[in-house]
Amino acid sequence: MQPLVAREILPWFGGSAAVWTTCMLFFQMVLLAGYAYAHYLTTARHARWIHCGVLLLTLAALPIIPSPIWKPLDGSLPLLRILGLLVLTVGAPYFVLASTSPLLQTWYFRARGRGVPYRFFALSNLGSMLALLTYPVVVEPHIALRRQAWIWSGGYVVFGVLCFALARKSRSVQREAEAEAAPITAGTRTLWLLLSGCASALLLAVTNHITQNIAAIPFLWILPLALYLLSFILCFDNPRWYVRKLFLGLFAAAIGAMAYGSAGSIVIEKARVLIPIFCAGLFIACMVLHGELARRKPAPQRLTSFYLTIALGGALGGLFVAAFAPIVFPGLIEFPILLVAAPTIVLFALLDGRPREARTTREELAKSQFWSLWVMGVIATGLVAFFVGWKEYKFLTAARLLARNFYGALRVSDDEAAGIRELAHGTIDHGEQFLDPVRRHNPITYYAPATGVGMLMTDLQKRGPVRLGVVGLGAGTMAAWGRPGDTVRFYEINPLVLRIARTQFTYLRDCPAKVDIVLGDARLSLEREPSNQFDVLAVDAFSGDSIPVHLLTREALRTYWRQLQPNGVLAIHVSNKYLDLSAPLALLAREFHQEAHLIESDRNNVTRTFDSDWVLMAPRATARFPWMDTTDSQIDTIPGLRPWSDDFSNLWQILD
């Protein structure tokens, strides 16, 4: 359900990875509600029939297809809009699914009076992990999105029928277990909360870090969650999987490696090394946190209370990263905080299980070894805290401006040696400007004269005034191409980017052309506006979050062509280290009877020109441009690749 619904609403909110984080937060909150409901039902009369009745009511929410009324008109309050959308679209079915697993485990134990119901918890997480891993390679590439929603909804109906059949056939399971379980202390419950909350927060923080600061690959959303679920599976399947001495040693190494890996410029250059480091580090940390949690699981009579506390910890961890941190912290500071919090919580957990009174020489030795290792752990945690604190202090003080909102963390900094000011989103450079007043009017980086869009603008401006539309504002560099008589209209979803472009850079106020700025998702805005506005529409909305696939589909291009003059040119920035985005665009160009050419430019440090790839599309035989007569700009095809649409896209096929 989670990748399906996130994929459905992703286009409405700018393709941001924060959509995925918000969805994870939502499911954690509803999981908490479902576990609370399950905990209540364990003592209710006719609990099975109450549950079946609730299930029957949730069928009214099917199919799980979001209503278009939730499409945002601008970029304001995306978090609340997404949460409201999810509540009304998938909230009720997921609530029932979340509560069914602990209920069935409790009833199974009560019916038999024996057994190990916690292994069912591992089994349910195994099912979740398999569904998650197969979705991008089995489901998404072969089944249209709308059909996926209908198939899932049909499966939910079958699930409901099976629940009713089970309720009718099964004998009463409401008798209590013979022995009353020992009460749960406040200290134990607090440890449950801290261990589960820290693991949940680490999951979201690592996901944010690797997708915004290392590589903007959407598949990296799924990998950390799969590893998080795998740790649950192993720790709750059997105690033998969590070898405490082994994993505590690996845990110390993993925290140190992640702390070092998140420091400075090494993040930018070594993605192939850092992604395995952070994913392995997350898995080891979750194995320790969940392993310590599993060691403290109560008797089966307290099962639903245990699950409820785990769900509460998960929800609090999700709230910390997805809601609290973007409001309070100017940058992605929650990750280094968690690199210190995780070992601190583990040290407290170890204190809870430390050797008590020593009666023999062997017990005295074990006790002294424990305290020696524990003190070493405290010292190591202190060193990590000092290192990440020093690193973050340097990072914060070196920036001219740090700001953050739902769409990510932005950083403005000055490079005095190069004489430029830079706007960065993770590892993605959103724009630069020369500090020299004489050169600050020059279009540079991805928009310099030697780039694809620069060549296009140079050619068109020889013919007369140009009406230019730009999807994605950045620092406002494209405004440097505006001349008196021209019109430049920007579309930007992030209001924070607009504020920075106006206050930290001068492209917008220096531009002699008429400049308009429209806040909100570009595609939705263009759909609402009159047609035939532009001579050129430049699409450059890629950020450190993800690939905005919804801007590269058949429906998106149809909107673009409606906004262009009959001889207008569509320019799409496709620079990417990991994906060949030109191939699906070439297929769509043929479908719309357009010529598509890939213009590649090389880096030039003198003119501050970046390596960039632009796909330029123009109508066949109705407009001639220099790049149309070159063979170097032809786009290679990928066998078996299908044109993308809002219902279908396949990123696996274009992995470079």
MONORNOR-V369580 format. One record per pair of residues at least 24 apart in sequence whose C-alpha atoms are under 10 Angstrom apart, sorted by the first residue. I is the first residue (numbers start at 1). J is the second residue. Records with the same first field share a line. If there is no record, write none. Layout:
I=J ; J
This chain:
1=27 ; 64 ; 90 ; 93 ; 94 ; 128 ; 131 ; 132 ; 135 ; 148 ; 149 ; 152 ; 153
2=26 ; 27 ; 90 ; 94 ; 131 ; 132
3=131 ; 132 ; 135 ; 136 ; 140 ; 221 ; 222
4=64 ; 65 ; 132 ; 135 ; 136 ; 139 ; 140 ; 145 ; 146 ; 148 ; 149 ; 152
5=64 ; 65 ; 66 ; 86 ; 89 ; 90 ; 145 ; 148 ; 149
6=82 ; 86
7=140 ; 145 ; 549 ; 550 ; 646 ; 647
8=64 ; 65 ; 66 ; 145 ; 146 ; 149 ; 646 ; 647
9=65 ; 66 ; 67 ; 68 ; 70 ; 71 ; 82 ; 85 ; 86
10=82 ; 548 ; 549 ; 550
11=71 ; 521 ; 523 ; 524 ; 548 ; 549 ; 550 ; 551 ; 646
12=68 ; 70 ; 71 ; 72 ; 73 ; 75 ; 78 ; 82 ; 520 ; 521 ; 522 ; 523 ; 524 ; 550
13=71 ; 72 ; 74 ; 75 ; 78 ; 79 ; 81 ; 82 ; 407 ; 493 ; 494 ; 520 ; 521 ; 524 ; 548 ; 550
14=75 ; 407 ; 492 ; 493 ; 494 ; 520 ; 521 ; 522 ; 523 ; 524 ; 541 ; 542 ; 543 ; 545 ; 546 ; 547 ; 548 ; 549 ; 550 ; 551
15=218 ; 407 ; 521 ; 541 ; 542 ; 543 ; 545 ; 546 ; 547 ; 548 ; 549 ; 550 ; 551
16=218 ; 406 ; 407 ; 408 ; 542 ; 543 ; 544 ; 545 ; 546 ; 547 ; 548
17=207 ; 208 ; 211 ; 212 ; 216 ; 217 ; 218 ; 221 ; 406 ; 407 ; 408 ; 543 ; 544 ; 545 ; 546 ; 547 ; 548
18=78 ; 79 ; 208 ; 322 ; 405 ; 406 ; 407 ; 408 ; 545 ; 546
19=78 ; 79 ; 82 ; 83 ; 322 ; 406 ; 407 ; 545
20=204 ; 207 ; 208 ; 218 ; 221 ; 222 ; 322
21=79 ; 203 ; 204 ; 205 ; 207 ; 208 ; 221 ; 318 ; 321 ; 322 ; 323 ; 406
22=78 ; 79 ; 80 ; 82 ; 83 ; 86 ; 204 ; 318 ; 319 ; 321 ; 322 ; 323 ; 406
23=79 ; 82 ; 83 ; 86 ; 322
24=200 ; 204 ; 225 ; 315 ; 318 ; 319 ; 322
25=83 ; 200 ; 204 ; 314 ; 315 ; 316 ; 317 ; 318 ; 319 ; 320 ; 321 ; 322 ; 323
26=82 ; 83 ; 84 ; 86 ; 87 ; 91 ; 315 ; 318 ; 319 ; 322
27=83 ; 86 ; 87 ; 90 ; 91 ; 94 ; 95 ; 98 ; 314 ; 315 ; 318
28=98 ; 200 ; 311 ; 312 ; 313 ; 314 ; 315 ; 316 ; 317 ; 318 ; 319
29=95 ; 311 ; 312 ; 314 ; 315 ; 316 ; 318 ; 319
30=87 ; 91 ; 92 ; 94 ; 95 ; 96 ; 98 ; 99 ; 311 ; 315
31=91 ; 94 ; 95 ; 96 ; 97 ; 98 ; 99 ; 307 ; 308 ; 310 ; 311 ; 312 ; 314 ; 315
32=95 ; 98 ; 99 ; 307 ; 308 ; 309 ; 310 ; 311 ; 312 ; 313 ; 314 ; 315
33=95 ; 96 ; 98 ; 99 ; 308 ; 311 ; 312
34=92 ; 94 ; 95 ; 96 ; 97 ; 98 ; 99 ; 100 ; 101 ; 102 ; 103 ; 308 ; 311
35=95 ; 96 ; 98 ; 99 ; 100 ; 101 ; 102 ; 103 ; 304 ; 305 ; 306 ; 307 ; 308 ; 309 ; 310 ; 311 ; 312
36=99 ; 304 ; 305 ; 307 ; 308 ; 309 ; 311 ; 312
37=95 ; 96 ; 98 ; 99 ; 100 ; 103 ; 304 ; 308
38=96 ; 98 ; 99 ; 100 ; 101 ; 102 ; 103 ; 104 ; 106 ; 304 ; 305 ; 307 ; 308
39=99 ; 102 ; 103 ; 106 ; 302 ; 303 ; 304 ; 305 ; 306 ; 307 ; 308
40=103 ; 304 ; 305
41=99 ; 103 ; 304
42=102 ; 103 ; 106 ; 107 ; 173 ; 174 ; 176 ; 301 ; 303 ; 304
43=174 ; 175 ; 176
44=174
45=174
46=172 ; 173 ; 174
47=103 ; 107 ; 167 ; 173 ; 174
48=103 ; 104 ; 107 ; 163 ; 164 ; 166 ; 167 ; 168 ; 170 ; 172 ; 173 ; 174
49=163 ; 164 ; 167 ; 168
51=96 ; 99 ; 100 ; 103 ; 163 ; 164 ; 167
52=96 ; 160 ; 161 ; 163 ; 164 ; 165 ; 167
53=164
54=92 ; 93 ; 95 ; 96
55=92 ; 93 ; 95 ; 96 ; 97 ; 100 ; 156 ; 157 ; 159 ; 160 ; 161 ; 163 ; 164
56=93 ; 96 ; 157 ; 160 ; 161 ; 164
57=92 ; 93
58=90 ; 91 ; 92 ; 93 ; 94 ; 95 ; 96 ; 156 ; 157 ; 160
59=92 ; 93 ; 153 ; 156 ; 157 ; 160
60=92 ; 93
61=88 ; 89 ; 90 ; 91 ; 92 ; 93 ; 153
62=89 ; 90 ; 92 ; 93 ; 149 ; 150 ; 152 ; 153 ; 154 ; 156 ; 157
63=89 ; 90 ; 146 ; 149 ; 150 ; 151 ; 152 ; 153 ; 154 ; 156
64=88 ; 89 ; 90 ; 91 ; 93 ; 146 ; 148 ; 149 ; 150 ; 151 ; 152 ; 153
65=89 ; 90 ; 145 ; 146 ; 148 ; 149 ; 150 ; 153
66=90 ; 149
71=521 ; 524
72=520 ; 521 ; 524 ; 525
73=519 ; 520 ; 521 ; 524 ; 525
74=492 ; 493 ; 494 ; 495 ; 518 ; 519 ; 520 ; 521 ; 522 ; 524 ; 525
75=406 ; 407 ; 492 ; 493 ; 494 ; 495 ; 496 ; 519 ; 520 ; 521
76=406 ; 493 ; 494 ; 495 ; 519 ; 520
77=406
78=406 ; 407
79=322 ; 323 ; 406 ; 407
93=153 ; 156
94=156
96=160
97=156 ; 159 ; 160
99=304
100=163
101=304
102=303 ; 304 ; 305 ; 306 ; 307 ; 308
103=303 ; 304
104=173
105=300 ; 303 ; 304
106=173 ; 174 ; 300 ; 301 ; 302 ; 303 ; 304
107=172 ; 173 ; 174 ; 175 ; 176
108=173
109=173 ; 176 ; 177 ; 300 ; 301 ; 303
110=172 ; 173 ; 174 ; 175 ; 176 ; 177 ; 178 ; 300 ; 301
111=170 ; 171 ; 172 ; 173 ; 174 ; 175 ; 176 ; 177
112=173 ; 177
113=173 ; 175 ; 176 ; 177 ; 178 ; 179 ; 300 ; 301
114=177 ; 300
115=300
116=237 ; 299 ; 300
117=236 ; 237 ; 300 ; 303
118=236 ; 237 ; 238 ; 294 ; 297 ; 299 ; 300 ; 303
119=233 ; 234 ; 235 ; 236 ; 237 ; 238
120=233 ; 236 ; 237
121=232 ; 233 ; 236 ; 237 ; 307
122=229 ; 230 ; 231 ; 232 ; 233 ; 234 ; 235 ; 236 ; 237 ; 238
123=232 ; 233 ; 234 ; 236 ; 237
124=229 ; 232 ; 233
125=226 ; 228 ; 229 ; 230 ; 231 ; 232 ; 233 ; 234 ; 236
126=226 ; 229 ; 230 ; 232 ; 233 ; 234
127=229 ; 233
128=225 ; 226 ; 229 ; 230
129=222 ; 223 ; 225 ; 226 ; 227 ; 228 ; 229 ; 230 ; 233
130=226 ; 229 ; 230
131=226
132=222 ; 223 ; 225 ; 226 ; 229
133=219 ; 222 ; 223 ; 225 ; 226
135=222
136=219 ; 222 ; 650 ; 651 ; 652
137=650 ; 651 ; 652 ; 653
140=647 ; 648 ; 649 ; 650 ; 651 ; 652
141=642 ; 648 ; 649 ; 650 ; 651 ; 652 ; 653
142=648 ; 649 ; 650
143=647 ; 648 ; 649
144=645 ; 646 ; 647 ; 648 ; 649
145=645 ; 646 ; 647 ; 648 ; 649
146=646 ; 647 ; 648
147=647
148=647
176=301
177=300 ; 301
178=301
179=299 ; 301
180=299 ; 301 ; 302
181=298 ; 299 ; 300 ; 301 ; 302
182=298 ; 299 ; 301 ; 302
183=298 ; 299 ; 302
184=298 ; 299 ; 302 ; 305 ; 306
187=352
188=293 ; 296 ; 297 ; 298 ; 349 ; 352
189=296 ; 305 ; 306 ; 309 ; 310
190=309 ; 313
191=292 ; 293 ; 296 ; 309 ; 310 ; 313 ; 345 ; 346 ; 348 ; 349 ; 352
192=289 ; 290 ; 292 ; 293 ; 294 ; 296 ; 297 ; 306 ; 307 ; 309 ; 310 ; 311 ; 312 ; 313 ; 349
193=293 ; 306 ; 308 ; 309 ; 310 ; 311 ; 312 ; 313 ; 314 ; 315 ; 316 ; 317
194=289 ; 293 ; 309 ; 310 ; 312 ; 313 ; 314 ; 316 ; 317 ; 341 ; 342 ; 345 ; 346 ; 348 ; 349
195=286 ; 288 ; 289 ; 290 ; 291 ; 292 ; 293 ; 310 ; 313 ; 314 ; 317 ; 342 ; 345 ; 346 ; 349
196=286 ; 289 ; 290 ; 292 ; 293 ; 309 ; 310 ; 311 ; 312 ; 313 ; 314 ; 315 ; 316 ; 317
197=289 ; 309 ; 310 ; 311 ; 312 ; 313 ; 314 ; 315 ; 316 ; 317 ; 318 ; 319 ; 320 ; 342
198=285 ; 286 ; 289 ; 290 ; 313 ; 314 ; 316 ; 317 ; 318 ; 320 ; 338 ; 339 ; 341 ; 342 ; 343 ; 345 ; 346
199=228 ; 282 ; 283 ; 285 ; 286 ; 287 ; 288 ; 289 ; 290 ; 313 ; 314 ; 317 ; 318 ; 338 ; 342
200=225 ; 228 ; 286 ; 289 ; 310 ; 311 ; 313 ; 314 ; 315 ; 316 ; 317 ; 318 ; 319 ; 320 ; 321
201=313 ; 314 ; 315 ; 316 ; 317 ; 318 ; 319 ; 320 ; 321 ; 322 ; 334 ; 335 ; 338 ; 342
202=228 ; 282 ; 283 ; 285 ; 286 ; 317 ; 318 ; 321 ; 334 ; 335 ; 336 ; 337 ; 338 ; 339 ; 341 ; 342
203=227 ; 228 ; 279 ; 282 ; 283 ; 285 ; 286 ; 314 ; 317 ; 318 ; 321 ; 335
204=317 ; 318 ; 319 ; 320 ; 321 ; 322 ; 334 ; 335
205=282 ; 317 ; 318 ; 320 ; 321 ; 322 ; 325 ; 332 ; 333 ; 334 ; 335 ; 336 ; 337 ; 338 ; 339
206=258 ; 275 ; 278 ; 279 ; 281 ; 282 ; 334 ; 335 ; 338
207=278 ; 279 ; 282 ; 335
208=321 ; 322 ; 332 ; 335 ; 408 ; 426 ; 544 ; 545
209=262 ; 267 ; 275 ; 278 ; 332 ; 333 ; 334 ; 335 ; 426 ; 545
210=262 ; 267 ; 271 ; 274 ; 275 ; 278 ; 279 ; 426 ; 544 ; 545
211=275 ; 426 ; 427 ; 544 ; 545 ; 546
212=332 ; 408 ; 409 ; 425 ; 426 ; 427 ; 428 ; 543 ; 544 ; 545 ; 546
213=262 ; 267 ; 268 ; 271 ; 332 ; 425 ; 426 ; 427 ; 428 ; 544 ; 545
214=262 ; 266 ; 267 ; 268 ; 269 ; 270 ; 271 ; 272 ; 274 ; 275 ; 426 ; 427 ; 428 ; 544
215=267 ; 268 ; 270 ; 271 ; 272 ; 274 ; 275 ; 426 ; 427 ; 428 ; 544 ; 545 ; 546 ; 576 ; 577 ; 578
216=426 ; 427 ; 428 ; 542 ; 543 ; 544 ; 545 ; 546 ; 547 ; 576 ; 577 ; 578 ; 579
217=544 ; 545 ; 546 ; 547 ; 576 ; 577 ; 578 ; 579 ; 651 ; 655
218=545 ; 546 ; 547 ; 548 ; 651
219=546 ; 651 ; 652
220=275 ; 279 ; 546
221=546
223=279
224=278 ; 279 ; 280 ; 282 ; 283
225=279 ; 282 ; 283
226=283
227=279 ; 280 ; 282 ; 283 ; 284 ; 286 ; 287
228=279 ; 282 ; 283 ; 284 ; 285 ; 286 ; 287 ; 290
229=283 ; 286 ; 287
230=283 ; 286 ; 287
231=282 ; 283 ; 284 ; 285 ; 286 ; 287 ; 288 ; 289 ; 290 ; 291
232=286 ; 287 ; 289 ; 290 ; 291 ; 293 ; 294
233=287 ; 290
234=287 ; 290 ; 291 ; 294
235=286 ; 287 ; 288 ; 289 ; 290 ; 291 ; 292 ; 293 ; 294 ; 295
236=290 ; 291 ; 293 ; 294 ; 295 ; 297
237=294
238=294
239=291 ; 294 ; 295
241=287 ; 291
242=287 ; 288 ; 290 ; 291 ; 292 ; 294 ; 295
243=287 ; 288 ; 291
244=287 ; 288 ; 291 ; 292
246=288
247=284 ; 285 ; 287 ; 288 ; 291
248=284 ; 285 ; 287 ; 288 ; 343 ; 346 ; 377
249=284
250=280 ; 281 ; 284 ; 285 ; 288
251=281 ; 282 ; 283 ; 284 ; 285 ; 286 ; 287 ; 288 ; 289 ; 342 ; 343 ; 346
252=281 ; 284 ; 285 ; 343 ; 377 ; 380 ; 381
253=281 ; 284
254=278 ; 279 ; 280 ; 281 ; 282 ; 283 ; 284 ; 285 ; 339
255=281 ; 282 ; 284 ; 285 ; 336 ; 338 ; 339 ; 340 ; 342 ; 343 ; 380 ; 381 ; 384
256=281 ; 339 ; 380 ; 381 ; 383 ; 384 ; 387 ; 388
257=281
258=282 ; 335 ; 336 ; 339
259=335 ; 336 ; 339 ; 340 ; 384 ; 385 ; 387 ; 388 ; 391
260=384 ; 387 ; 388 ; 391
262=335 ; 336 ; 388 ; 391 ; 392
263=336 ; 387 ; 388 ; 391 ; 392 ; 395
264=391 ; 392 ; 394 ; 395
265=427
267=426 ; 427
268=426 ; 427 ; 428
269=427
285=339 ; 342 ; 343 ; 346
286=342
288=342 ; 343 ; 346
289=342 ; 343 ; 345 ; 346 ; 349
292=346 ; 349 ; 350 ; 353
293=349
295=353
296=349 ; 353
322=406
323=405 ; 406
325=404 ; 405
326=403 ; 404 ; 405 ; 406 ; 407 ; 408 ; 409
327=403 ; 404 ; 405 ; 406
328=404 ; 405
329=402 ; 403 ; 404 ; 405 ; 409
330=396 ; 401 ; 402 ; 403 ; 404 ; 405 ; 408 ; 409 ; 410 ; 411
331=392 ; 395 ; 396 ; 402 ; 403 ; 404 ; 405 ; 408 ; 409 ; 410 ; 411 ; 426
332=392 ; 404 ; 408 ; 409 ; 410 ; 426
333=388 ; 389 ; 392 ; 396
335=388
336=384 ; 385 ; 387 ; 388 ; 389 ; 391 ; 392
337=385 ; 388 ; 389
338=385
339=381 ; 384 ; 385 ; 388
340=380 ; 381 ; 382 ; 383 ; 384 ; 385 ; 386 ; 388 ; 389
341=381 ; 385
342=381
343=377 ; 378 ; 380 ; 381 ; 382 ; 384
344=377 ; 378 ; 381 ; 382
346=377
347=374 ; 375 ; 377 ; 378 ; 381
348=374
350=374
400=504
401=500 ; 504
403=496 ; 497 ; 500
404=496 ; 497
405=494 ; 495 ; 496
406=494 ; 496
407=493 ; 494 ; 495 ; 496 ; 497 ; 543 ; 544 ; 545
408=494 ; 496 ; 543 ; 544 ; 545
409=496 ; 544
410=496 ; 497 ; 500 ; 544
411=500
412=475 ; 500 ; 504 ; 505
413=504
418=605 ; 606 ; 608
420=608
421=475 ; 504 ; 505
422=475 ; 504 ; 505
423=474 ; 475 ; 497 ; 500 ; 501 ; 504 ; 505
424=474 ; 475 ; 543 ; 544
425=474 ; 543 ; 544 ; 545
426=543 ; 544 ; 545
427=543 ; 544 ; 545
428=542 ; 543 ; 544 ; 545
429=474 ; 475 ; 543 ; 544
430=472 ; 473 ; 474 ; 475 ; 476 ; 477 ; 497 ; 540 ; 541 ; 542 ; 543 ; 544
431=473 ; 474 ; 475 ; 476 ; 477 ; 478 ; 501 ; 505
432=474 ; 475 ; 476 ; 477 ; 505 ; 608
433=475 ; 476 ; 477 ; 504 ; 505 ; 506 ; 507 ; 608
434=505 ; 608
435=505 ; 506
437=506
439=607
440=477 ; 480 ; 505 ; 506 ; 507 ; 510
441=477 ; 479 ; 480 ; 481 ; 506 ; 507 ; 510 ; 511
442=477 ; 478 ; 479 ; 480 ; 481 ; 507 ; 607 ; 608
443=476 ; 477 ; 478 ; 479 ; 480 ; 481 ; 507 ; 607 ; 608 ; 609
444=477 ; 478 ; 480 ; 604 ; 607 ; 608 ; 609 ; 610
445=477 ; 603 ; 604 ; 605 ; 607 ; 608 ; 609 ; 610 ; 611 ; 612
446=477 ; 478 ; 540 ; 573 ; 575 ; 601 ; 603 ; 608 ; 609 ; 610 ; 611 ; 612 ; 613 ; 614
447=477 ; 478 ; 480 ; 481 ; 573 ; 608 ; 609 ; 610 ; 612 ; 614
448=477 ; 478 ; 480 ; 481 ; 601 ; 604 ; 607 ; 608 ; 609 ; 610 ; 612
449=481 ; 601 ; 607 ; 609
450=599 ; 600 ; 601 ; 602 ; 603 ; 604 ; 607 ; 609 ; 610 ; 611 ; 612
451=599 ; 600 ; 601 ; 602 ; 603 ; 609 ; 610 ; 611 ; 612 ; 613 ; 614
452=571 ; 572 ; 573 ; 597 ; 598 ; 599 ; 600 ; 601 ; 612 ; 613 ; 614 ; 615 ; 616 ; 627
453=478 ; 536 ; 537 ; 538 ; 570 ; 571 ; 572 ; 573 ; 599 ; 612 ; 613 ; 614 ; 615 ; 616
454=478 ; 481 ; 614
455=599 ; 625 ; 626 ; 627
456=536 ; 569 ; 571 ; 616 ; 625 ; 626 ; 627
457=481 ; 482 ; 536
459=625 ; 626
460=535 ; 536 ; 569 ; 625
461=486
465=513 ; 535
466=513 ; 534 ; 535 ; 536
467=513 ; 514 ; 533 ; 534 ; 535 ; 536 ; 537 ; 564 ; 565 ; 568
468=515 ; 533 ; 534 ; 535 ; 536 ; 537 ; 538 ; 564 ; 568 ; 569
469=515 ; 516 ; 517 ; 533 ; 534 ; 535 ; 536 ; 537 ; 538 ; 539 ; 560 ; 563 ; 564 ; 570
470=517 ; 522 ; 534 ; 536 ; 537 ; 538 ; 539 ; 540 ; 541 ; 571 ; 572
471=518 ; 521 ; 522 ; 523 ; 526 ; 537 ; 538 ; 539 ; 540 ; 541 ; 542 ; 551 ; 572
472=497 ; 498 ; 521 ; 522 ; 538 ; 539 ; 540 ; 541 ; 542 ; 543
473=497 ; 498 ; 501 ; 508 ; 517 ; 518 ; 519 ; 539 ; 540 ; 541
474=498 ; 500 ; 501 ; 540 ; 541 ; 542 ; 543
475=499 ; 500 ; 501 ; 502 ; 503 ; 504 ; 505 ; 506 ; 507 ; 508
476=500 ; 501 ; 502 ; 505 ; 506 ; 507 ; 508 ; 509 ; 511
477=501 ; 505 ; 506 ; 507 ; 508 ; 511
478=507 ; 508 ; 511 ; 538
479=506 ; 507 ; 508 ; 509 ; 510 ; 511 ; 512 ; 513 ; 514 ; 515
480=506 ; 507 ; 508 ; 510 ; 511 ; 512 ; 513
481=507 ; 511 ; 512 ; 513
482=507 ; 508 ; 510 ; 511 ; 512 ; 513 ; 514 ; 515
483=511 ; 512 ; 513 ; 514
484=511 ; 512 ; 513 ; 514
485=512 ; 513 ; 514
486=511 ; 512 ; 513 ; 514 ; 515
487=512 ; 513 ; 514 ; 515 ; 516 ; 533 ; 534 ; 535
488=513 ; 514 ; 515 ; 516 ; 517 ; 534 ; 536 ; 537
489=514 ; 515 ; 516 ; 517 ; 518 ; 533 ; 534 ; 537
490=515 ; 516 ; 517 ; 518 ; 519 ; 522 ; 537 ; 538
491=516 ; 517 ; 518 ; 519 ; 520 ; 521 ; 522 ; 523 ; 525 ; 526 ; 539 ; 541
492=517 ; 518 ; 519 ; 520 ; 521 ; 522 ; 525 ; 541
493=518 ; 519 ; 520 ; 521 ; 522 ; 525 ; 541
494=519 ; 520 ; 521
495=519 ; 520
521=551
522=551 ; 556
523=550 ; 551 ; 555 ; 556 ; 557 ; 559 ; 560
524=556 ; 559
526=556 ; 559 ; 560 ; 562 ; 563
527=556 ; 558 ; 559 ; 560 ; 562 ; 563
528=559
529=562 ; 563
530=562 ; 563
531=559 ; 560 ; 561 ; 562 ; 563 ; 564 ; 565
532=560 ; 561 ; 562 ; 563 ; 564 ; 565 ; 566 ; 568
533=562 ; 563 ; 564 ; 565 ; 568
534=560 ; 561 ; 562 ; 563 ; 564 ; 565 ; 566 ; 567 ; 568 ; 569 ; 570
535=563 ; 564 ; 565 ; 566 ; 567 ; 568 ; 569 ; 570
536=560 ; 563 ; 564 ; 565 ; 567 ; 568 ; 569 ; 570 ; 571 ; 616 ; 618
537=561 ; 563 ; 564 ; 565 ; 568 ; 569 ; 570 ; 571 ; 572 ; 616
538=569 ; 570 ; 571 ; 572 ; 573 ; 614 ; 615 ; 616
539=570 ; 571 ; 572 ; 573 ; 574 ; 614 ; 615
540=571 ; 572 ; 573 ; 574 ; 575 ; 614
541=572 ; 573 ; 574
542=573 ; 574 ; 575 ; 576
547=574 ; 576 ; 579 ; 581 ; 651
549=581 ; 644 ; 645 ; 646 ; 648 ; 649 ; 650 ; 651
550=644 ; 645 ; 646 ; 647 ; 649
551=645 ; 646
552=581 ; 582 ; 584 ; 585 ; 588 ; 643 ; 644 ; 645 ; 646 ; 649
553=584 ; 585 ; 588 ; 643 ; 644 ; 645 ; 646 ; 647 ; 648 ; 649
554=584 ; 585 ; 587 ; 588 ; 589 ; 591 ; 592 ; 643 ; 644 ; 645 ; 646 ; 647 ; 648
555=644 ; 645 ; 646 ; 647
556=644 ; 645 ; 646
557=585 ; 588 ; 589 ; 592 ; 645
558=588 ; 592
561=592 ; 618 ; 619
566=618 ; 619 ; 622 ; 623
567=618 ; 619 ; 620 ; 621 ; 622 ; 623 ; 624
568=617 ; 618 ; 619 ; 622 ; 623
569=594 ; 595 ; 616 ; 617 ; 618 ; 619 ; 623
570=594 ; 596 ; 614 ; 615 ; 616 ; 617 ; 618 ; 619
571=596 ; 597 ; 598 ; 614 ; 615 ; 616 ; 617 ; 618
572=598 ; 613 ; 614 ; 615 ; 616 ; 617
573=598 ; 599 ; 612 ; 613 ; 614 ; 615 ; 616
574=598 ; 600 ; 612 ; 613 ; 614 ; 615
575=600 ; 611 ; 612 ; 613 ; 614 ; 615
576=612 ; 613 ; 656
577=655 ; 656
578=654 ; 655 ; 656
579=651 ; 652 ; 653 ; 654 ; 655 ; 656
580=636 ; 638 ; 651 ; 653 ; 654 ; 655 ; 656
581=613 ; 614 ; 615 ; 651 ; 654 ; 655 ; 656
582=613 ; 614 ; 615 ; 616 ; 635 ; 636 ; 637 ; 654
583=615 ; 635 ; 636 ; 637 ; 638 ; 641 ; 642 ; 643 ; 653 ; 654
584=635 ; 637 ; 638 ; 641 ; 642 ; 643 ; 644 ; 649 ; 650 ; 651 ; 653 ; 654
585=615 ; 616 ; 617 ; 635 ; 643 ; 644
586=615 ; 616 ; 617 ; 634 ; 635 ; 636 ; 637 ; 643
587=635 ; 637 ; 638 ; 641 ; 642 ; 643 ; 644
588=642 ; 643 ; 644 ; 645
589=616 ; 617 ; 618 ; 619 ; 643
590=617 ; 620 ; 643
591=643
592=619 ; 620
593=617 ; 618 ; 619 ; 620
594=618 ; 619 ; 620 ; 621 ; 622
595=619 ; 620 ; 621 ; 628 ; 634
596=620 ; 627 ; 628 ; 633 ; 634 ; 635
597=627 ; 628 ; 629 ; 630 ; 631 ; 632 ; 633 ; 634 ; 635
598=627 ; 628 ; 632 ; 633 ; 634 ; 635 ; 636
599=627 ; 632 ; 633 ; 634 ; 635
600=632 ; 633
